Amino acid sequence: MMQKARVLGAACALLAASALPAVAREAAPLAPHFTPATAGSAAPDADGFIRRWLLLEPIAKPNRTNQLFTSTYVRAAFAADRPAGLDTGSGHTLPRDGQTIAHKGASLTWHALDATPWDVKLFGFAQAYGKPTYGVIFWAVTVIDAPRDMPDAHLAAGSNSASVWWLNGAETAALFGDRRMVMDDVVSPAVGLKKGRNVLIGAVINGPGLSDFCIRFVDGKGQPIRDLSVRAQ
């Protein structure tokens, strides 16, 4: 009887552990998807993709049907869950690496990271810090220094699932619906990069499944703009 009780107790413990929410699971390593951002600035990769980002640990946003990812729903969700200390308007109040905020009862930290692949794997980011991976909103920030005025710059974005991107306080690109991440899925009109500091802020909402995004700037011919300096803050 004692042996049977021990076996039953172990089985119950395993079942209980499997029922824990994702936030309580053991964190995964950053590699192979990310490394901590180095000091200074980084250049876009050979194809122009921006890999240096300041990412906020995911905000819980339960959603059960992907039909909810309409423009109205997504914009309302992002407005309601814009984190403290992040200004998507012209003021550009930006968080810092390691800064922790309180958001709706949760403690969330900003992390300055370099994505190893050309796409930023948000699912892996959440796993690395033991955070929920489904039914969440991710916020991303990067600062882009342009060596000159680039009036013909276009923002090219892809995301899984829906996302909105603001450049220097103005909404620049938006992707809605339950979609797979596709390179240059949406290309904005010519929005331009000004000489010096430009702030790009994005939000990505995820239901079930994986989540990632890819961002680059292209010229009027669709060619990547590479001569930029990118920093996390």
Backbone torsions as a table, in degrees:
resi	resn	phi	psi	omega
1	MET	NA	-41.0	180.0
2	MET	-61.3	-42.9	179.4
3	GLN	-62.5	-43.8	-179.8
4	LYS	-62.5	-39.5	179.9
5	ALA	-63.3	-40.8	179.1
6	ARG	-64.8	-41.3	179.4
7	VAL	-63.0	-45.7	179.2
8	LEU	-63.4	-38.7	179.2
9	GLY	-64.0	-41.7	178.7
10	ALA	-64.8	-41.4	179.1
11	ALA	-62.3	-42.3	179.1
12	CYS	-63.5	-38.6	179.2
13	ALA	-64.1	-40.2	178.4
14	LEU	-64.7	-42.2	178.5
15	LEU	-63.4	-40.5	179.7
16	ALA	-64.4	-40.9	179.6
17	ALA	-63.9	-39.2	-179.2
18	SER	-68.6	-21.1	-179.3
19	ALA	-88.6	-5.6	-179.9
20	LEU	-64.3	145.6	176.4
21	PRO	-65.7	163.1	-176.0
22	ALA	-59.1	-31.5	-177.6
23	VAL	-62.6	-22.8	-177.2
24	ALA	-94.4	-1.9	-179.2
25	ARG	-77.8	159.2	179.4
26	GLU	-65.9	137.1	179.7
27	ALA	-67.5	149.3	175.7
28	ALA	-96.2	161.2	177.5
29	PRO	-69.9	155.2	176.3
30	LEU	-62.3	-42.9	179.3
31	ALA	-67.7	146.8	8.1
32	PRO	-94.6	7.8	-171.6
33	HIS	-89.7	-26.1	-174.6
34	PHE	-143.8	158.6	165.0
35	THR	-134.3	153.6	175.6
36	PRO	-58.4	139.5	179.8
37	ALA	-63.3	138.6	177.5
38	THR	-81.5	169.6	178.5
39	ALA	-68.9	156.6	178.3
40	GLY	81.3	-149.9	-176.6
41	SER	-117.1	166.9	178.3
42	ALA	-130.5	155.7	176.4
43	ALA	-93.8	154.9	168.9
44	PRO	-59.2	161.4	179.6
45	ASP	-75.6	-176.3	-174.0
46	ALA	-60.4	-25.0	178.6
47	ASP	-99.0	8.4	175.8
48	GLY	88.0	0.9	-176.5
49	PHE	-74.4	138.9	-179.4
50	ILE	-88.5	123.5	-174.7
51	ARG	-113.6	-10.8	-178.6
52	ARG	-97.5	123.1	-175.0
53	TRP	-143.7	151.9	166.5
54	LEU	-101.9	113.5	-174.2
55	LEU	-113.3	135.9	176.1
56	LEU	-93.5	135.8	174.3
57	GLU	-52.5	143.4	-167.6
58	PRO	-62.9	143.9	175.3
59	ILE	-93.4	129.1	179.5
60	ALA	-65.3	127.0	177.0
61	LYS	-144.3	78.7	-177.2
62	PRO	-57.9	132.5	174.8
63	ASN	-149.1	134.3	-170.5
64	ARG	-103.7	-23.2	-177.8
65	THR	-126.3	135.3	-179.2
66	ASN	-73.6	-12.0	174.2
67	GLN	-64.2	-15.5	179.9
68	LEU	-72.9	-15.2	-172.8
69	PHE	-82.5	48.0	173.4
70	THR	-80.1	168.2	179.4
71	SER	-60.7	-39.0	-179.7
72	THR	-64.8	-47.1	-178.3
73	TYR	-64.9	-46.0	-175.4
74	VAL	-65.3	-46.8	-179.5
75	ARG	-62.3	-40.0	178.3
76	ALA	-65.7	-39.9	179.7
77	ALA	-64.2	-42.2	-179.5
78	PHE	-69.2	-37.5	178.4
79	ALA	-65.2	-39.4	-178.3
80	ALA	-73.8	-27.0	-175.3
81	ASP	-117.4	32.6	171.0
82	ARG	-73.6	124.8	-174.4
83	PRO	-72.1	153.3	177.0
84	ALA	-60.9	141.5	178.1
85	GLY	83.7	7.1	178.7
86	LEU	-122.8	114.6	-178.2
87	ASP	-105.5	116.1	177.7
88	THR	-88.0	2.8	177.1
89	GLY	-91.6	-160.2	-172.5
90	SER	-76.8	-11.2	-178.7
91	GLY	-72.1	-28.5	177.6
92	HIS	54.7	46.6	171.4
93	THR	-74.3	117.0	-172.4
94	LEU	-116.5	148.1	176.4
95	PRO	-77.1	176.9	179.8
96	ARG	-121.0	155.5	175.5
97	ASP	-58.8	129.6	179.8
98	GLY	86.9	-7.1	179.1
99	GLN	-69.4	133.6	179.0
100	THR	-111.1	135.1	179.3
101	ILE	-122.4	158.0	172.5
102	ALA	-100.8	126.9	-178.9
103	HIS	-137.9	110.0	177.7
104	LYS	50.8	46.1	176.0
105	GLY	85.5	-3.3	179.6
106	ALA	-108.1	147.4	174.8
107	SER	-100.0	119.1	-174.4
108	LEU	-125.4	141.3	-175.8
109	THR	-117.9	143.0	173.2
110	TRP	-86.9	140.2	-178.7
111	HIS	-130.6	127.0	175.0
112	ALA	-88.0	115.7	-171.9
113	LEU	-136.2	152.4	169.0
114	ASP	-106.2	124.2	176.3
115	ALA	-73.5	133.8	179.1
116	THR	-75.2	-47.8	174.8
117	PRO	-83.9	176.5	-178.0
118	TRP	-72.8	-22.4	175.6
119	ASP	-103.6	146.5	-176.6
120	VAL	-90.2	109.9	-171.5
121	LYS	-87.2	91.6	-175.9
122	LEU	-65.2	-34.6	177.7
123	PHE	-59.1	-45.8	178.0
124	GLY	-65.8	-35.3	176.5
125	PHE	-61.0	-47.7	179.1
126	ALA	-61.8	-43.0	178.5
127	GLN	-60.9	-39.3	-175.6
128	ALA	-62.2	-27.0	-179.3
129	TYR	-110.2	14.9	175.9
130	GLY	65.6	32.6	-176.0
131	LYS	-105.5	165.2	179.1
132	PRO	-60.2	144.9	-179.3
133	THR	-110.1	-17.3	-178.5
134	TYR	-117.4	148.9	178.3
135	GLY	61.8	55.4	-173.3
136	VAL	-140.9	164.5	170.9
137	ILE	-120.6	131.9	174.8
138	PHE	-108.1	140.7	172.6
139	TRP	-115.8	140.0	-177.0
140	ALA	-135.8	141.4	-179.1
141	VAL	-136.1	141.3	169.7
142	THR	-149.5	154.1	178.8
143	VAL	-114.2	128.4	-175.7
144	ILE	-117.4	120.6	176.7
145	ASP	-99.3	119.9	179.2
146	ALA	-98.6	139.4	-177.2
147	PRO	-75.0	-12.2	-178.0
148	ARG	-162.1	168.7	172.3
149	ASP	-64.7	133.5	179.7
150	MET	-126.6	78.4	-174.9
151	PRO	-65.4	-20.3	-176.7
152	ASP	-96.5	16.6	-179.9
153	ALA	-77.6	136.7	177.1
154	HIS	-120.5	141.2	175.7
155	LEU	-89.5	123.6	178.7
156	ALA	-111.1	122.5	-172.2
157	ALA	-131.7	148.6	169.4
158	GLY	-141.3	147.0	-180.0
159	SER	-156.5	156.3	172.6
160	ASN	-131.4	106.0	6.9
161	SER	-99.5	-108.3	-175.5
162	ALA	-78.9	152.4	179.9
163	SER	-154.7	159.7	172.6
164	VAL	-134.3	142.5	-176.3
165	TRP	-129.4	132.9	-179.7
166	TRP	-117.5	126.4	176.3
167	LEU	-111.4	121.5	-180.0
168	ASN	50.1	40.2	173.9
169	GLY	90.2	-7.8	-178.1
170	ALA	-109.3	134.7	174.8
171	GLU	-61.4	127.5	-170.2
172	THR	-118.1	-34.5	179.0
173	ALA	-150.6	146.8	179.1
174	ALA	-146.6	140.2	178.8
175	LEU	-130.3	127.3	-175.2
176	PHE	-122.7	167.4	-178.6
177	GLY	85.6	171.4	174.8
178	ASP	-83.5	105.5	-171.9
179	ARG	-131.2	155.1	173.0
180	ARG	-85.4	154.5	179.1
181	MET	-74.9	121.4	179.4
182	VAL	-127.9	133.3	178.7
183	MET	-57.1	131.1	177.5
184	ASP	54.8	38.0	-179.5
185	ASP	-60.5	-39.0	174.6
186	VAL	-127.8	129.8	175.7
187	VAL	-118.7	123.4	-176.5
188	SER	-72.4	163.5	165.1
189	PRO	-60.6	174.2	177.6
190	ALA	-64.4	113.0	-179.5
191	VAL	-105.9	-22.8	176.9
192	GLY	78.5	148.0	168.5
193	LEU	-116.0	132.3	178.3
194	LYS	-87.0	153.6	177.0
195	LYS	-59.9	132.0	-178.9
196	GLY	94.9	-142.4	-168.2
197	ARG	-78.9	128.1	172.8
198	ASN	-129.8	136.4	-177.2
199	VAL	-110.6	126.0	177.6
200	LEU	-115.9	124.8	179.7
201	ILE	-124.1	136.6	178.8
202	GLY	-135.9	155.3	174.0
203	ALA	-133.8	135.8	-179.2
204	VAL	-126.4	130.7	178.0
205	ILE	-108.9	139.5	-178.0
206	ASN	-130.9	140.7	171.8
207	GLY	-101.8	-119.3	172.3
208	PRO	-81.8	159.5	174.8
209	GLY	93.3	-175.1	-177.3
210	LEU	-74.8	167.6	178.9
211	SER	-148.6	132.3	176.8
212	ASP	-161.4	174.8	175.4
213	PHE	-152.7	162.6	173.9
214	CYS	-140.6	139.2	-175.4
215	ILE	-138.4	135.9	169.2
216	ARG	-154.3	166.1	172.8
217	PHE	-107.4	138.4	178.6
218	VAL	-126.8	159.6	177.4
219	ASP	-89.1	-173.0	-177.0
220	GLY	-64.0	-17.9	177.9
221	LYS	-98.1	5.9	179.8
222	GLY	80.9	11.1	179.9
223	GLN	-87.5	141.1	-177.4
224	PRO	-64.9	143.1	173.8
225	ILE	-95.8	116.7	-172.8
226	ARG	-107.8	-22.8	-172.4
227	ASP	-85.8	61.1	178.3
228	LEU	-123.0	154.3	172.3
229	SER	-112.6	129.7	-173.2
230	VAL	-118.7	131.9	176.4
231	ARG	-137.1	159.5	-173.4
232	ALA	-79.6	-19.3	-179.3
233	GLN	-160.9	NA	NA
